[in-house]
Amino acid sequence: MFVAVARKAGPFSALAYALGPDAVLRLPGWFGDFLLDAEQVRAQLPAAEETLALTGAQRRDAVELVLTRRTSTCAEKAVNEA
């Protein structure tokens, strides 16, 4: 299971940032917004599972990207609020 959290941001933004544009394009819908009927779910599920099946270095890199982005976003906010 892959979980990404972005405080005060859309959770899909963190996931998209970690996965990268090529992987995000393989997911159904547009920026995490999608509505599928049962037949469409069955058709799209294998590609979505493959896209999200991160292991080893891919998983480590994705987590690092989310954490780096989260840290830089918090730092930017602190500078802007000062």
N, CA, C and O atoms as a GROMACS GRO file, in nm:
protein
  328
    1MET      N    1   0.085  -0.118   0.000
    1MET     CA    2   0.000   0.000   0.000
    1MET      C    3   0.089   0.124   0.000
    1MET      O    4   0.189   0.129   0.071
    2PHE      N    5   0.052   0.221  -0.080
    2PHE     CA    6   0.124   0.348  -0.085
    2PHE      C    7   0.031   0.458  -0.035
    2PHE      O    8  -0.080   0.474  -0.085
    3VAL      N    9   0.078   0.532   0.062
    3VAL     CA   10  -0.002   0.642   0.117
    3VAL      C   11   0.083   0.768   0.115
    3VAL      O   12   0.198   0.767   0.158
    4ALA      N   13   0.026   0.875   0.065
    4ALA     CA   14   0.094   1.005   0.064
    4ALA      C   15   0.000   1.108   0.123
    4ALA      O   16  -0.119   1.111   0.092
    5VAL      N   17   0.055   1.193   0.207
    5VAL     CA   18  -0.027   1.295   0.272
    5VAL      C   19   0.034   1.432   0.244
    5VAL      O   20   0.156   1.450   0.253
    6ALA      N   21  -0.050   1.525   0.209
    6ALA     CA   22  -0.005   1.662   0.185
    6ALA      C   23  -0.093   1.754   0.269
    6ALA      O   24  -0.210   1.776   0.236
    7ARG      N   25  -0.039   1.808   0.376
    7ARG     CA   26  -0.115   1.895   0.464
    7ARG      C   27  -0.151   2.023   0.389
    7ARG      O   28  -0.065   2.085   0.326
    8LYS      N   29  -0.275   2.060   0.397
    8LYS     CA   30  -0.326   2.182   0.332
    8LYS      C   31  -0.305   2.178   0.181
    8LYS      O   32  -0.286   2.282   0.117
    9ALA      N   33  -0.309   2.060   0.127
    9ALA     CA   34  -0.301   2.044  -0.019
    9ALA      C   35  -0.380   1.919  -0.053
    9ALA      O   36  -0.409   1.837   0.033
   10GLY      N   37  -0.414   1.906  -0.178
   10GLY     CA   38  -0.487   1.787  -0.220
   10GLY      C   39  -0.398   1.664  -0.211
   10GLY      O   40  -0.284   1.668  -0.255
   11PRO      N   41  -0.449   1.555  -0.155
   11PRO     CA   42  -0.368   1.434  -0.145
   11PRO      C   43  -0.325   1.380  -0.282
   11PRO      O   44  -0.219   1.320  -0.295
   12PHE      N   45  -0.409   1.403  -0.382
   12PHE     CA   46  -0.370   1.357  -0.514
   12PHE      C   47  -0.249   1.434  -0.566
   12PHE      O   48  -0.170   1.379  -0.642
   13SER      N   49  -0.233   1.558  -0.527
   13SER     CA   50  -0.117   1.636  -0.569
   13SER      C   51   0.012   1.571  -0.522
   13SER      O   52   0.109   1.564  -0.597
   14ALA      N   53   0.014   1.524  -0.398
   14ALA     CA   54   0.133   1.457  -0.345
   14ALA      C   55   0.159   1.328  -0.422
   14ALA      O   56   0.273   1.298  -0.457
   15LEU      N   57   0.054   1.252  -0.446
   15LEU     CA   58   0.069   1.126  -0.520
   15LEU      C   59   0.119   1.154  -0.662
   15LEU      O   60   0.210   1.087  -0.709
   16ALA      N   61   0.060   1.251  -0.729
   16ALA     CA   62   0.100   1.284  -0.865
   16ALA      C   63   0.245   1.330  -0.869
   16ALA      O   64   0.320   1.293  -0.960
   17TYR      N   65   0.286   1.410  -0.772
   17TYR     CA   66   0.424   1.458  -0.765
   17TYR      C   67   0.520   1.341  -0.749
   17TYR      O   68   0.625   1.336  -0.813
   18ALA      N   69   0.483   1.246  -0.662
   18ALA     CA   70   0.569   1.131  -0.636
   18ALA      C   71   0.575   1.036  -0.754
   18ALA      O   72   0.681   0.981  -0.785
   19LEU      N   73   0.463   1.014  -0.821
   19LEU     CA   74   0.459   0.920  -0.932
   19LEU      C   75   0.523   0.976  -1.059
   19LEU      O   76   0.585   0.902  -1.136
   20GLY      N   77   0.508   1.104  -1.080
   20GLY     CA   78   0.560   1.165  -1.202
   20GLY      C   79   0.455   1.167  -1.312
   20GLY      O   80   0.357   1.094  -1.306
   21PRO      N   81   0.476   1.251  -1.412
   21PRO     CA   82   0.373   1.272  -1.515
   21PRO      C   83   0.341   1.149  -1.597
   21PRO      O   84   0.224   1.128  -1.630
   22ASP      N   85   0.438   1.067  -1.631
   22ASP     CA   86   0.410   0.950  -1.714
   22ASP      C   87   0.316   0.853  -1.643
   22ASP      O   88   0.223   0.800  -1.704
   23ALA      N   89   0.342   0.829  -1.515
   23ALA     CA   90   0.257   0.736  -1.438
   23ALA      C   91   0.118   0.795  -1.417
   23ALA      O   92   0.018   0.724  -1.426
   24VAL      N   93   0.110   0.924  -1.389
   24VAL     CA   94  -0.019   0.987  -1.364
   24VAL      C   95  -0.108   0.979  -1.488
   24VAL      O   96  -0.230   0.963  -1.477
   25LEU      N   97  -0.049   0.989  -1.604
   25LEU     CA   98  -0.127   0.979  -1.728
   25LEU      C   99  -0.188   0.841  -1.748
   25LEU      O  100  -0.285   0.826  -1.822
   26ARG      N  101  -0.133   0.739  -1.682
   26ARG     CA  102  -0.188   0.604  -1.692
   26ARG      C  103  -0.305   0.581  -1.597
   26ARG      O  104  -0.373   0.479  -1.607
   27LEU      N  105  -0.329   0.673  -1.506
   27LEU     CA  106  -0.442   0.660  -1.413
   27LEU      C  107  -0.569   0.712  -1.479
   27LEU      O  108  -0.564   0.802  -1.562
   28PRO      N  109  -0.683   0.654  -1.442
   28PRO     CA  110  -0.809   0.702  -1.502
   28PRO      C  111  -0.845   0.840  -1.447
   28PRO      O  112  -0.802   0.878  -1.338
   29GLY      N  113  -0.922   0.914  -1.522
   29GLY     CA  114  -0.970   1.044  -1.475
   29GLY      C  115  -0.870   1.155  -1.497
   29GLY      O  116  -0.774   1.142  -1.573
   30TRP      N  117  -0.895   1.264  -1.427
   30TRP     CA  118  -0.813   1.384  -1.441
   30TRP      C  119  -0.780   1.436  -1.303
   30TRP      O  120  -0.869   1.483  -1.232
   31PHE      N  121  -0.655   1.430  -1.264
   31PHE     CA  122  -0.609   1.477  -1.134
   31PHE      C  123  -0.688   1.418  -1.018
   31PHE      O  124  -0.726   1.488  -0.925
   32GLY      N  125  -0.712   1.288  -1.026
   32GLY     CA  126  -0.777   1.219  -0.915
   32GLY      C  127  -0.928   1.226  -0.915
   32GLY      O  128  -0.992   1.163  -0.831
   33ASP      N  129  -0.986   1.301  -1.007
   33ASP     CA  130  -1.132   1.309  -1.016
   33ASP      C  131  -1.181   1.216  -1.126
   33ASP      O  132  -1.154   1.237  -1.244
   34PHE      N  133  -1.254   1.114  -1.084
   34PHE     CA  134  -1.310   1.025  -1.183
   34PHE      C  135  -1.433   0.956  -1.126
   34PHE      O  136  -1.446   0.937  -1.005
   35LEU      N  137  -1.519   0.921  -1.214
   35LEU     CA  138  -1.641   0.849  -1.178
   35LEU      C  139  -1.657   0.739  -1.283
   35LEU      O  140  -1.678   0.767  -1.401
   36LEU      N  141  -1.647   0.615  -1.237
   36LEU     CA  142  -1.651   0.503  -1.329
   36LEU      C  143  -1.765   0.409  -1.291
   36LEU      O  144  -1.794   0.389  -1.174
   37ASP      N  145  -1.828   0.352  -1.393
   37ASP     CA  146  -1.926   0.247  -1.364
   37ASP      C  147  -1.850   0.115  -1.345
   37ASP      O  148  -1.728   0.111  -1.364
   38ALA      N  149  -1.920   0.008  -1.308
   38ALA     CA  150  -1.855  -0.119  -1.275
   38ALA      C  151  -1.773  -0.173  -1.392
   38ALA      O  152  -1.663  -0.224  -1.372
   39GLU      N  153  -1.825  -0.162  -1.512
   39GLU     CA  154  -1.752  -0.213  -1.629
   39GLU      C  155  -1.623  -0.134  -1.652
   39GLU      O  156  -1.519  -0.192  -1.684
   40GLN      N  157  -1.630  -0.003  -1.636
   40GLN     CA  158  -1.511   0.081  -1.653
   40GLN      C  159  -1.408   0.053  -1.544
   40GLN      O  160  -1.288   0.055  -1.570
   41VAL      N  161  -1.453   0.027  -1.421
   41VAL     CA  162  -1.361  -0.008  -1.312
   41VAL      C  163  -1.286  -0.136  -1.350
   41VAL      O  164  -1.163  -0.141  -1.337
   42ARG      N  165  -1.358  -0.238  -1.395
   42ARG     CA  166  -1.293  -0.364  -1.433
   42ARG      C  167  -1.192  -0.340  -1.545
   42ARG      O  168  -1.086  -0.403  -1.546
   43ALA      N  169  -1.223  -0.253  -1.637
   43ALA     CA  170  -1.132  -0.225  -1.749
   43ALA      C  171  -1.009  -0.146  -1.706
   43ALA      O  172  -0.899  -0.171  -1.755
   44GLN      N  173  -1.027  -0.050  -1.614
   44GLN     CA  174  -0.918   0.040  -1.573
   44GLN      C  175  -0.834  -0.014  -1.458
   44GLN      O  176  -0.720   0.028  -1.442
   45LEU      N  177  -0.888  -0.105  -1.379
   45LEU     CA  178  -0.820  -0.152  -1.258
   45LEU      C  179  -0.681  -0.209  -1.282
   45LEU      O  180  -0.589  -0.173  -1.209
   46PRO      N  181  -0.659  -0.296  -1.380
   46PRO     CA  182  -0.524  -0.350  -1.399
   46PRO      C  183  -0.418  -0.242  -1.424
   46PRO      O  184  -0.309  -0.248  -1.368
   47ALA      N  185  -0.450  -0.143  -1.506
   47ALA     CA  186  -0.354  -0.036  -1.534
   47ALA      C  187  -0.328   0.048  -1.410
   47ALA      O  188  -0.214   0.088  -1.384
   48ALA      N  189  -0.433   0.076  -1.333
   48ALA     CA  190  -0.416   0.155  -1.210
   48ALA      C  191  -0.332   0.079  -1.109
   48ALA      O  192  -0.244   0.137  -1.045
   49GLU      N  193  -0.358  -0.051  -1.093
   49GLU     CA  194  -0.279  -0.132  -0.998
   49GLU      C  195  -0.133  -0.138  -1.040
   49GLU      O  196  -0.043  -0.130  -0.956
   50GLU      N  197  -0.110  -0.153  -1.169
   50GLU     CA  198   0.028  -0.156  -1.219
   50GLU      C  199   0.100  -0.024  -1.194
   50GLU      O  200   0.216  -0.022  -1.155
   51THR      N  201   0.030   0.086  -1.216
   51THR     CA  202   0.088   0.218  -1.195
   51THR      C  203   0.123   0.242  -1.048
   51THR      O  204   0.225   0.303  -1.018
   52LEU      N  205   0.040   0.193  -0.960
   52LEU     CA  206   0.059   0.217  -0.816
   52LEU      C  207   0.143   0.110  -0.747
   52LEU      O  208   0.171   0.123  -0.627
   53ALA      N  209   0.185   0.008  -0.818
   53ALA     CA  210   0.263  -0.101  -0.759
   53ALA      C  211   0.411  -0.063  -0.754
   53ALA      O  212   0.492  -0.111  -0.834
   54LEU      N  213   0.444   0.022  -0.662
   54LEU     CA  214   0.582   0.069  -0.648
   54LEU      C  215   0.657  -0.022  -0.551
   54LEU      O  216   0.606  -0.056  -0.444
   55THR      N  217   0.777  -0.062  -0.589
   55THR     CA  218   0.860  -0.145  -0.501
   55THR      C  219   1.003  -0.094  -0.506
   55THR      O  220   1.042  -0.021  -0.597
   56GLY      N  221   1.080  -0.134  -0.407
   56GLY     CA  222   1.223  -0.105  -0.406
   56GLY      C  223   1.256   0.041  -0.423
   56GLY      O  224   1.205   0.127  -0.352
   57ALA      N  225   1.344   0.066  -0.520
   57ALA     CA  226   1.394   0.202  -0.542
   57ALA      C  227   1.282   0.297  -0.586
   57ALA      O  228   1.282   0.414  -0.548
   58GLN      N  229   1.188   0.248  -0.667
   58GLN     CA  230   1.076   0.334  -0.709
   58GLN      C  231   0.998   0.384  -0.589
   58GLN      O  232   0.964   0.502  -0.581
   59ARG      N  233   0.969   0.294  -0.497
   59ARG     CA  234   0.892   0.330  -0.377
   59ARG      C  235   0.971   0.428  -0.290
   59ARG      O  236   0.916   0.528  -0.243
   60ARG      N  237   1.099   0.400  -0.269
   60ARG     CA  238   1.184   0.488  -0.189
   60ARG      C  239   1.191   0.627  -0.250
   60ARG      O  240   1.181   0.728  -0.180
   61ASP      N  241   1.209   0.633  -0.382
   61ASP     CA  242   1.217   0.762  -0.450
   61ASP      C  243   1.086   0.839  -0.440
   61ASP      O  244   1.086   0.961  -0.421
   62ALA      N  245   0.974   0.770  -0.454
   62ALA     CA  246   0.843   0.836  -0.444
   62ALA      C  247   0.822   0.894  -0.305
   62ALA      O  248   0.778   1.008  -0.291
   63VAL      N  249   0.854   0.816  -0.203
   63VAL     CA  250   0.839   0.865  -0.066
   63VAL      C  251   0.930   0.985  -0.042
   63VAL      O  252   0.889   1.083   0.020
   64GLU      N  253   1.053   0.978  -0.092
   64GLU     CA  254   1.148   1.088  -0.076
   64GLU      C  255   1.096   1.215  -0.145
   64GLU      O  256   1.109   1.325  -0.091
   65LEU      N  257   1.038   1.201  -0.262
   65LEU     CA  258   0.983   1.317  -0.332
   65LEU      C  259   0.870   1.382  -0.254
   65LEU      O  260   0.863   1.504  -0.243
   66VAL      N  261   0.781   1.300  -0.198
   66VAL     CA  262   0.670   1.354  -0.119
   66VAL      C  263   0.725   1.426   0.003
   66VAL      O  264   0.682   1.537   0.033
   67LEU      N  265   0.818   1.364   0.073
   67LEU     CA  266   0.873   1.426   0.194
   67LEU      C  267   0.949   1.554   0.161
   67LEU      O  268   0.940   1.652   0.235
   68THR      N  269   1.026   1.554   0.052
   68THR     CA  270   1.100   1.673   0.011
   68THR      C  271   1.005   1.786  -0.026
   68THR      O  272   1.026   1.900   0.013
   69ARG      N  273   0.902   1.752  -0.101
   69ARG     CA  274   0.804   1.854  -0.142
   69ARG      C  275   0.731   1.910  -0.022
   69ARG      O  276   0.709   2.031  -0.013
   70ARG      N  277   0.695   1.822   0.071
   70ARG     CA  278   0.623   1.866   0.190
   70ARG      C  279   0.710   1.962   0.272
   70ARG      O  280   0.663   2.065   0.319
   71THR      N  281   0.838   1.928   0.288
   71THR     CA  282   0.930   2.012   0.364
   71THR      C  283   0.950   2.146   0.296
   71THR      O  284   0.949   2.250   0.362
   72SER      N  285   0.969   2.145   0.162
   72SER     CA  286   0.992   2.271   0.092
   72SER      C  287   0.866   2.357   0.092
   72SER      O  288   0.876   2.480   0.099
   73THR      N  289   0.748   2.295   0.083
   73THR     CA  290   0.623   2.370   0.087
   73THR      C  291   0.606   2.438   0.223
   73THR      O  292   0.566   2.554   0.230
   74CYS      N  293   0.635   2.365   0.330
   74CYS     CA  294   0.624   2.423   0.464
   74CYS      C  295   0.724   2.536   0.481
   74CYS      O  296   0.692   2.638   0.541
   75ALA      N  297   0.846   2.519   0.430
   75ALA     CA  298   0.946   2.626   0.440
   75ALA      C  299   0.905   2.748   0.362
   75ALA      O  300   0.922   2.861   0.409
   76GLU      N  301   0.850   2.728   0.241
   76GLU     CA  302   0.804   2.840   0.160
   76GLU      C  303   0.692   2.916   0.231
   76GLU      O  304   0.689   3.039   0.229
   77LYS      N  305   0.602   2.843   0.293
   77LYS     CA  306   0.492   2.906   0.363
   77LYS      C  307   0.544   2.988   0.481
   77LYS      O  308   0.496   3.099   0.505
   78ALA      N  309   0.639   2.934   0.554
   78ALA     CA  310   0.696   3.005   0.668
   78ALA      C  311   0.763   3.134   0.624
   78ALA      O  312   0.751   3.237   0.691
   79VAL      N  313   0.834   3.130   0.512
   79VAL     CA  314   0.901   3.250   0.460
   79VAL      C  315   0.796   3.352   0.416
   79VAL      O  316   0.811   3.471   0.443
   80ASN      N  317   0.692   3.307   0.349
   80ASN     CA  318   0.588   3.399   0.302
   80ASN      C  319   0.510   3.462   0.415
   80ASN      O  320   0.464   3.576   0.404
   81GLU      N  321   0.495   3.389   0.525
   81GLU     CA  322   0.419   3.442   0.640
   81GLU      C  323   0.503   3.536   0.725
   81GLU      O  324   0.448   3.614   0.803
   82ALA      N  325   0.634   3.531   0.711
   82ALA     CA  326   0.722   3.614   0.794
   82ALA      C  327   0.724   3.758   0.749
   82ALA      O  328   0.794   3.841   0.809
   0.00000   0.00000   0.00000
